[in-house]
Amino acid sequence: MKLTHKTVEAARCPAGKKDVLLFDSETRGFGLRVGASGAKIFLAQYSTPAGKRRVPLGSFGAVTVEQARREAKAILGDAAKGLDPAADRAREKKKAPPYLVRTLVDGWAAAREGDRRESYLREAVLCIRRNLPGWLDLPAADITTGEAVRALDRVRQEKGVVTANRTLAYARAAFGWAARRQAIPANPLKGIERPGRETSRDRVLTIDELGAIWRATETLGWPFGAFARALMLTLARRSEVAGMRWGEIAPDFSTWTLPASRAKNGRAHVTHLSEPVRGILRGTARFAGNPHVFAGQGAKPIAAFNYAKAALDRILAEQGHDLPAWRFHDFRRAGVTWLAGAGFPPHVCDKLLNHVGGTISGVAAVYQRAEFLPERARALDAWAAAVLAAAEGKAEPANVVALRQSSAA
């Protein structure tokens, strides 16, 4: 049987057997091992005075049939000259340091720079390190599908479905990259089902709850207190605000321009900065060698969001507030919900959140390219005034009515 994409795809291991070897009718010594689990590994087999040798060439899907065939021909050609490629590889493997999962993840992230958003790669690396810490110093080739399933089940049990699903997605992408480069025999996460189905959150923080959180951030201290307040008032995404750079801020602190490379939808986005946000920025020190407003270690932005959230919850509890399950991301939903109630139109809210679709979509979106910057500025000013009024225990500020009338006109 000639090994082709179609025949390899259709190959199955007979019931009751651990695996089966299928050899190509065109290239002698080029074969495929099909396991009972469905795993399919290409190999090159040749004979030596000491017996048969088999060299794995990668898994089907990570490498194509033709890629594996070319590699097999090269190995079989060396064997025909009296060489022993399998023994040579074994000796080289013993000399080389083990290819650790830590190295794999860092290599994948470095290779994807420019292809994926900076915020995506940063979050992906942190997610894998945080949720699969026991893997980091293990040889990547030793991770099995069974161990991956068990690890993801633990993540789901301890941290929830969403975190487990994200961990699977990031780790599968990293291991897939390594498998395609033949740095590991196969991707152990390929074909694993998501740990669970995610449900859409509908938690809407009330203006009074937001006021309580604001007061708690004043006790939290820098940088997380300032970060949480900026996050609340800009209605931007957590990673976008955390990665905010001084070079993205207008000289007069009037606007913040998120570059397309950092935006979730790949589109640059201008955010009006209300006066309270400008005050936060004016009071924030700049650190040499770190371009970020909310500077972390070295040249990196802050990242310990779980720590900040836990600290805020402790402060809230001490201040007599018990807020049921909330997240930083809930600020966005709370903000647009309040703005809608204050009379700001949906298309303005969509633009504030930098959503591509929303209320203006389809053919209308092709022709409607207005960014509604003045309306967005009025909305964020009104939102900031409402949050600060709630933080001070006051009623809704009087100027909200005027702003509502102006934006709806």
Helices and strands as residue ranges (DSSP letters): H 5-10, E 19-23, E 30-35, E 40-48, E 51-59, H 65-80, H 85-95, H 101-111, H 118-131, G 133-135, G 140-142, H 145-159, H 161-180, H 207-220, H 224-234, H 238-242, G 246-248, E 255-258, E 269-272, H 275-282, H 305-318, H 330-341, H 346-352, H 363-367, H 373-391, H 399-408
